[in-house]
Amino acid sequence: MATISKLSCPTPAASLSSSFKSRSSSSHLPMVFVDFRTTGGFSSKLSSSSLCVRSNHPSRGTLVARCSISGNGSPTKKTTLHDLYEKEGQSPWYDNLCRPVTDLLPLIASGVRGVTSNPAIFQKAISSSNAYNDQFRELVESGKDIESAYWELVVKDIQDACKLFEPIYDQTHGGDGYVSVEVSPRLADDTQGTIEAAKWLHKVVSRPNVYIKIPATAPCIPSIKEVIAQGISVNVTLIFSLARYEAVIDAYLDGLEASGLSDLSRVTSVASFFVSRVDTMIDKMLEKIGTPEALDLRGKAAVAQAALAYQLYQKKFSGPRWEALVKKGAKKQRLLWASTSVKNPAYPDTLYVAPLVGPDTVSTMPDQALQAFIDHGNVSRTIDSNVSEAEGIYSALEKLGVDWSYVGSQLELEGVDAFKKSFDSLLDTLQEKANSLKLVSL
């Protein structure tokens, strides 16, 4: 019996074997017994707005997953994650990846249907774990440069995770079960470089259920179109505004139309719309304004904009243009809610999950948000339950002087910069490890 006492990666961790069972046997996932141990109480009160729930410090439940290989692959008890998908059509994904990737098995059995990663996630995983040391040593000793070694470490994790999610991918005929890997953040302003990097990653990972992540920067919008046209499935990341989101949808549609493929069913995409960071920035602006009206809008901007993004999604994926693509097997580019962890402890820990439940969407959750939603999340369709209120909040913020275009541009710059720093920091860490290995060999 293997016991995983927390969702985050154990450190140090044992290295994962390079081979998994065959696809046919991999569908037999472990049976999982899920306990919830919560200390303290959870109290909250509804604000006047149904789009924003305020709370004082909620306690953090701890998910304890005991993994027992039993053969039939079904959990003893359904979780809210199963309900989220089965009742409301939203796919819960896990926003984290590290070794051993077999730690994902209890999460899969508990209802997780995909995984997202980014440079910051790999920076934390590789720099804080011994699980990568053996492979890294072999790569360095074989003469690999640091960045090439980094990509080999990443590709192995992505391939191994893809193997675990293949049963879901197969069962849904390519609708779910994806693992995302991002192109180098250094390419955020390089249209052609991004195209080449996406094609290379797609080729080296060589798994049908991999998503190549491309940032939604202005230079990368043409990259998205071209990569989709090449038949490569894409996770478009770092979307912070409605205008940029519409450009992303158009790039997807343009790419499908330009592909020349008679069967578009295997080319899919998600658009990662970021939420919590929007509130973090706008809340500061509102506090600077300082009026009662402004202060009352804190914690409401992100969910309101997301609700309007869903309206845009419904509009764009309907009508004659879309129906023509559907005849060729095209699938909608699903909205994916990213940055769902709560940054402000005064807000409920499910603030960026519970109000954004809707069909044909994805919610990717890091540890904290995932545990919270399994523990005390409510499953009901909420994303379009109060569109007029979302419109009112969006307009009220504009009237107060909040420039949504500026907010989106600034958050995009910060997001790209943060990923670049994580990427560079990790390469520095790997260089130090390589130097120490060389010293030891001397």
N, C-alpha and C positions, 0 to 999 in steps of 0.2 A: 504494500500500500504506500503510495507516494502522497505526501502532504504538502500542499502549497498554502502557507499561512498568510500570504499577502499577494496582491496583484502585481506589485512592482518586482523588478528583477532581483534575485538573490545575488549577493556579492560576497565572496567569489562564487562563480557558478561553474558547474561542470560543462565541458564542451559537448556540443551536440554531435551525434554521429552524422556523418555526411550522407547517409542513406536512410530513407524511410521505406515503409512497406509499400507495396504496389498500390495503384490508385483504387483497385477494387477492394483491398483490405483496409485502406485508410478511412473508409467511411464508418468503420466500427470504432467510434470514439469512446473514450472512457465514460463510465457512469460517474456522475458527480453528486455529492451530497453537499448542499450549500447551507451553511449556518450564518446567522446574522447576530453579532454580539455588539450591542449598543449600550454605552453607559451614558447616564445623564438623560435629559429630556429634550424633546424637539418642540419648540413653540414658534408659532408664526401668526401673523395676522394679515388679513387681506387689506390691501390699500383700496382706495376708491376705484382704482383702475384694475380691471381684470387682466390687463397685460403685464402687470408688475405685482409680484408678491414680495412683501418685505418681511424680514424676520430678524430677531436677534440671533446670537450665535447658535446655530443648530449643531448638535453633536454629530460627529462623524462615525457612522457605522463601519464596522470592519467586516469585510467579506472573507470568510474562511472556506476555501474550497478543498475538500478532501477527495483526492482522485483515486478511484478504485477501478482497475481493469476488470470489467464484468462481461464484455462481449456484445451486449445488445445496443450500446451506444446512446441510450436515451437517459436524460437526467431523471432522478427520482421525483423531482418536483419542478414544475414550470416556474420560471421567474418572470418578472415584469418585462424582461427583454424579449421573451417569447411572445408575450401578449402584445408588445409594441409592434412586432412584425406581423403576427397572425391576425390581430384585430384591427390594426390601424395602417398596416402596409408600410411602416417605417423600419428601415434596417439599422439596428444598433451596431456600430463598429467600435473598435478599440483603438485609441490614439496613443499607441506605444508599441515598441518592439525591441527586444534584446534577447540575448542568449541565456539559457537554452530556450529556443522557440517552442519547445514542447510545453512550456508554461502556459501557452495559449490553449491547450486542450481543454482544461476545465472551463475556460471562458467560452470556448466554442459550444461546449455542452450546455452552458448556462444561457446561450442565446446570442452570443456575439457572432456577427456574420461577415466581418471584414476587418482589415487592419490598415491604419494610416501611419506613415512615418515621415520624418523630415530631418534636416541636418541637425537641429537641436536635440532631437530624440537620439540620433546615433552618436552625437557628441557625448551625451550623458551615458549611454549604454557602453560605448567602447572605452571611454576614459575611466569609468568607475568599476569596471569588471575585469577579472582575470580570465574570463571565458574566451577572450579573443587572442590570448597570448600565444598559444601554440601555433595557430594558423598565421599570426603576424610574424612570428619568428621564422617560420618556413618561408614566408614571402620575402622577408628581408634577406635571409640567407641565400635565396635564389636570385637576388639581385634586383628585386622590384623597387622602384622608387616609392616614396611615401604616399603620393596621391593614388598611384596604381594599386598599392596595397590596400588603401582605404576602400576603394571601389570593390576589390575582391572580397573584403570582409562584409561589406554591405550587400553585395550580390548574393553571397551565400545565405545570409539571413533572409533575404527576400525570397529566394528560391525555396528555402526550407519552409517558410511561412506559407507560401503559395501552395505547397504540397498539402499542408494541413487543411487549407480552405478549398481544395479541389472538389471534395464531395458536395459542398454547398454550391459551388460554381456549376457543377454538373447537374445537380438537382433542379437548379433554377434556369438552366439553359443559358448561362452567361449573364444572368440578371444580378447575381450577387456573388459573394465569396472572393472579393478582390483584396489584393495587398498593394499598397502604393509606395513608390520610391521616387524621390525627387531628383531632377537634374541638378547639376552644380549651381548653387546660388550665385556664383560668380558670373553666370550667363544671363542674369535677369534683364540686361539691356542689349543682349546679343541675339537677334532674330535667327540668323543662320546657325550660330553656334548651338542654340537651344534645339533647333531641328535635328542637327547632327547628333547631339548628345542623347536626345530622346530615341532616335533610331538605334544608336549604339546600345543604350540601356535595354531597350526592347529586345534586341538581338541577343545580348549576353545573358539576360535573365531567362529568356526563352520559355516563358510560362504563359498559358492563355489567360490566366486570371491576374496578371500584373497590370497595374495602372501606372503610367508614367506621369509624374506630377510636373506641371509646368506653371510658373507663376503668371498671374493675370496682369502683368505689366503691359504698357502700351506696345513696347517692342516685341513682346511675346504673343500678342493676339494673332499676328500672321503666322507665327510658329504653330499655334494651336490648330489653325485651319490646315496647314500643310501636314502636320503629324496625323491628324484625323484622316485626311485624304489618303495618307499612306496605309490606312487600315490599322493604325495603332490606337489602342484605347487610352484615354487621358483623364487624369484628375487635375482639373484647373484649380490652382490654389491662390491664396491671398487675395480674395475678392472682398472689398470693403464698401462698395457703393452700388446703387442700382444702375447707374449709367455704365459702369464697367461690367457689371453682370450681364446687361443686355448685349454688350460687345462680345462677351464670352459665348453667349448662346448663338449669336450670329456666326461666330467663327466655327462653332460646332456644325451648324446647319450648312455653312459654306463648304466645310471640309467633307461632309457627307455627300453633298451634291457634286463635288469635284473629284470624288474618289474613283468613279467609274465602276465601282463594284455592283454586281447584280444582286448580291445578298449582303445587306448592311447589318445583319443581326448580331454579328460578332464584334462590331465596332461600337463600343459604349463609352460613356463619359459621366463624370460627376463634376459639379461646379461647387467648390468649397467656399461657402459664404461665411465669413468670420463674424462672430457676434460679441463676445464679452469685451474684446478690445475696443469696440465702438463705444460701449458705455464707459469704459475707463477714461477715454479721451473726452467724450462729451460731458460726463459728470464734472470733470475739472472746469470745463467751460461754463457750465451752469452754476457751479459754486462761485466762480469769479463774477458772474452776473449778479448773483446773490439775492434776487427778488424771490418772494414766496412762490410765484408762478414757475420761476426757473428751478428752484429747489425741489418743487413737487414733481418735476419731470425727470429727476435723477433715477437711473436704473430702468428707464422705459424706452430709450432711443433704440437700442440694439434689437430688441424683440419687435418693435414697431417696424423698423426697416426690414427685418427678416420677413415679417408678415406681408409686406408689400412686394418683396422679392418673390414670394410664392405666387402672388397674383400675376406678376410678370411672367413667371414660369408657365402658369396655366394659359396665359394669353399667347405666348410665343410658340408653345407646343400644341397648337390647334390651328385650324384653317387649312386652305388648299395647299400651301407650300409644305406644311408638315404632313398632311395626308398623302401627298405624292411620295414622300420619303418612307412613310409607314408601309406603303405597298411594296417597297423593296426590303422590308424587314427592319427598318430603323427603330431604335429604342430612344426614348426620351433621355436627355441629359439630366439626371436627377440632381436636385438641390441637396447639398451636403452641408449640414450645420457644423462648422468648425469653431475652435476656440470656445468650447462649451464649459470650461472650468470657471468658477466664480472667483473673481479677483477681489471683490469687496466683501469682507466677512459679515457686513450688515445685511447682505442679501441672502435669500435661501439658496441652498447648495444645488438645487435643481432648476434655478432660474432660466438657464439657457438650454434646457432640455424639455421640461414639461410644457412650456407655452408654444413649442415649435413642433408639435406632433402632427403629422399629416401624411397622406399616402404618397408613394413614389418618392420619398425623401430618405436621406441618411442622416443619422446623428452620430458623429464620432466623438467618443468620450474618453478622456484620460482617467486615471485611477479614481480620483476623488469624485468626479461627476458620475462615473459608472457605479461606484459603490453606493452613492447617495440615491441614485435613481432605482437601483435594485432594492434598496432598503425601504424607501418611502415614496417612490415616484408613483404618480397616478397616470394611468393609460387612458387617454381619451383624445379625440381629434380637437386640437386647439389652434392650429396654425391659421385657420380662416374663420374662427369663431367670432371675431370682432374686428373686421376689416375697417369699418368706419372709424373706430377708435384709433386704430393704427394710423390711418390717414390724418386724423386730427392731431395726434402726437407729432407726427412727422412735420406737419404744417406749423404747429405751434413752436417747434424748435427752430424752424426757418425764420419765423417772425421775431424770435428772440435774438436772431443774428447768427445762428449756427449754419455754417456753410457746408452742406453735405459733401460737395465736391472736394473742398479743402480737407475735410475729415478723411475722406476716402484716400486721397493722394498722400496725406501725411502718414496714415496708418500703413499704406503700402510701402512707403519708403522705410518706415521703421521695421516692418516685417522682413523686407528683403535684407536690410542691414543686420538685423538680429540673426538671420540664417547665415549670412556671410561670416559674422563673427564666430558663430558656433562651428562652422566649417573650418575656418582658419585656426581656431583654438584646438580643434581636434587634430588637425594636421601637425600643429606644433607639439601636441602631446605624443603623437605617434613618432615624430622625429626624435623626441627625447627618449622614448622607449627603444627606438632603433639604435640610438647612440649608446644606451646602457647595454644593449645586447652585444654590440661590437666591443665594448669595454670588457664585458665578461668573457667574450671569445678570445680576447688577447691574454 
